[in-house]
Amino acid sequence: YSRFFGTLANQIRIDIMMLLLKGQKNVSDICSVLKMKQPTVSKNLSRLEECGFVSVRRQGKERIYALNENTIKKIMLIMDKHMQQYCCHLKG
C-alpha cells in the first residue's frame, strides 16, 4: 500500500495522470501542457509505469503514454466523486 499511495502522493504524478485522463500523450505533449522539463516528466512517468498506473507503447520514435483503463482511470473517477462529495469544503 505504501508504494501505491506513495506514487499518488506527488503533485507532478497527479498532474500527469489528470492530463492522461483526457487521452494518450507523448512526453513532449506532457511537457508542453504541464510546462515541465523532459527529465522531470520522464522520471515521474517511469514511476507511474513501474506501478502500472500508465502503459506505454512505441509509435515510431515516440513513446505514447496512456492511463491504465482497467484500474487507475476507474479509481481516479471514484476519487473525483468522493472529493466532490466529502472534500469540497476543504481549502488547498
RALIN-V327670 format. One record per backbone hydrogen bond with DSSP energy under -0.5 kcal/mol. NH is the residue of the N-H (numbers start at 1). CO is the residue of the C=O. If there is no record, write none. Layout:
BEGIN
nh:NH co:CO
nh:NH co:CO
END
This chain:
BEGIN
nh:5 co:1
nh:6 co:2
nh:7 co:3
nh:8 co:4
nh:9 co:5
nh:10 co:8
nh:14 co:10
nh:15 co:11
nh:16 co:12
nh:17 co:13
nh:18 co:14
nh:19 co:15
nh:20 co:16
nh:21 co:17
nh:22 co:19
nh:23 co:20
nh:25 co:65
nh:27 co:63
nh:30 co:26
nh:31 co:27
nh:32 co:28
nh:33 co:29
nh:34 co:30
nh:35 co:31
nh:36 co:31
nh:41 co:37
nh:42 co:38
nh:43 co:39
nh:44 co:40
nh:45 co:41
nh:46 co:42
nh:47 co:43
nh:48 co:44
nh:49 co:45
nh:50 co:46
nh:51 co:47
nh:52 co:49
nh:53 co:48
nh:54 co:48
nh:55 co:66
nh:57 co:64
nh:59 co:62
nh:62 co:59
nh:64 co:57
nh:64 co:62
nh:65 co:25
nh:65 co:63
nh:66 co:55
nh:67 co:20
nh:68 co:53
nh:69 co:67
nh:73 co:68
nh:75 co:71
nh:76 co:72
nh:77 co:73
nh:78 co:74
nh:79 co:75
nh:80 co:76
nh:81 co:77
nh:82 co:78
nh:83 co:79
nh:84 co:80
nh:85 co:81
nh:86 co:82
nh:87 co:82
nh:87 co:83
nh:88 co:83
nh:90 co:87
END
